[in-house]
Amino acid sequence: MEHKDYIKHYAGSVEDLTEELGNLRYDTLANFLEMLAAKLERDSAKNIAKDRLKLAEHLKDAHQCIKEASWNIAKAWVVAEPYEV
């Protein structure tokens, strides 16, 4: 897999993308983060299979941090949901 520094079919900057993601409803953002965490976990497993253990370790750590972030955003949604119009 080739890692790119852009997203195909997305013309905005990384800063724009950050704002767009940050403006998602918190339940949707939590879901996105959960899926991103799962992707990094899969990438970690693939790198273990290729004996890239240090890379796999960092990806696994990132997976755990993003998963924790998704839990925290999900908790924020519980608080924010009553205020959604």
C-alpha positions, 0 to 999 in steps of 0.5 A: 500500500502506498501512503499518500499525503492527500485524499483522493477526491478531496480538494481541501487542505489538511487544515480544512479537513481537520475543521470539517471532522471537528465540526461533525456531531460528536457521535459521528466523530466518535464513530469515525475515530473508532473506525480509524483506531480499527484501521491502525490496529489492522495496520499494526497486525500487518506490520507484525506479519512483516516483522516490522515490530517497532512500526507495529508497536507505534501503530498499536499505541496510536490505535489505543490512544485514538480508541480512548479518544473515541470513548471520550468523544462518545461521552461528550456526545452523551452530555451534548446530545440534549442541546442538539437542535 
